[in-house]
Amino acid sequence: MPKNAHNEAAQHHENAAKSHRTAAEHHGKGEHEAGKKQSSIAQEQSGKANEASKSAHGKSQQQK
């Protein structure tokens, strides 16, 4: 069970990283509105990744 939880957390982190990179690309091109929107999505995904990581850690602790 913990392995699946960690894989899920990793997927959330990857999604957040992709959104952060996309936001950076938009900002770099001067597309600030699109970058701002993507930054908000990235922030949301980062929160999900954080919660998934905490959950996976908790599940790992229960297995000991």
FENNOR-V439567 format. One record per residue. N is the residue number from 1. RES is the residue in one small letter. PSI is psi in whole degrees, 0 to 359 (* if undefined). OMEGA is omega in whole degrees, -180 to 180 (NA if undefined). Layout:
N_RES_PSI_OMEGA + N_RES_PSI_OMEGA
This chain:
1_m_313_-179 + 2_p_326_-180 + 3_k_316_178 + 4_n_321_179 + 5_a_320_179 + 6_h_322_176 + 7_n_320_178 + 8_e_316_179 + 9_a_317_179 + 10_a_320_179 + 11_q_319_177 + 12_h_319_179 + 13_h_320_178 + 14_e_319_178 + 15_n_317_179 + 16_a_316_-180 + 17_a_318_179 + 18_k_317_179 + 19_s_322_177 + 20_h_317_178 + 21_r_318_179 + 22_t_318_178 + 23_a_316_180 + 24_a_320_178 + 25_e_315_179 + 26_h_313_-180 + 27_h_321_179 + 28_g_331_179 + 29_k_1_-178 + 30_g_11_179 + 31_e_71_-170 + 32_h_326_178 + 33_e_314_178 + 34_a_321_178 + 35_g_321_179 + 36_k_316_179 + 37_k_315_-179 + 38_q_327_176 + 39_s_321_177 + 40_s_319_177 + 41_i_316_180 + 42_a_319_180 + 43_q_318_177 + 44_e_313_-179 + 45_q_326_177 + 46_s_322_177 + 47_g_317_177 + 48_k_319_179 + 49_a_319_179 + 50_n_313_180 + 51_e_319_179 + 52_a_323_178 + 53_s_317_178 + 54_k_318_179 + 55_s_314_180 + 56_a_319_179 + 57_h_316_178 + 58_g_318_179 + 59_k_324_178 + 60_s_320_-180 + 61_q_325_180 + 62_q_335_-177 + 63_q_344_-178 + 64_k_*_NA
